[in-house]
């Protein structure tokens, strides 16, 4: 719907308590940089998404939390894009079971969203930080268990480029 599109792509904050940055949320945004070394050789596009979402998330969720900012618009675009590429990368790396584990992080995101709607700041902080931390922890565990860094350094991203081209039918 048009209303959903306006809300989805707005520069306004959706948080009811205004500008109230929390160091736990801010520091959890920086966790998104951790998967980059695991991905840079084998999945460079996903690695780039994580590098960008580290910045957009920190700016939206911490620096400009509760304030109007283009950081929110950027994060609303980059975060789902990163999540989509991450699901694909996790599936390619660890298979369906690791991919299904991403629902645990997603459930933290849903609980954070619910807490914000109920104006429960402390619960929002906990669940939003958990959304970041649980998601990154699962990714790093998947990449460690499946030796992503070791196996991908020799590939230098060639397979990823071929699969992206095939994905879009180019």
Secondary structure, DSSP 8 states (H G I E B T S, - for coil): -HHHHHHHT-SS---TT-S---HHHHHHHHGGGTTHHHHTTT-HHHHHHHHHHHHHHHIIIIITTTS--HHHHHHHHHHHHHHHHHHHHHHHHH-HHHHHHHHHHHHHHHHHHHHHHTT-HHHHHHHHHHHHHHHHHHHHHHHHHTTHHHHHTTTTTHHHHHHHHHHHT-
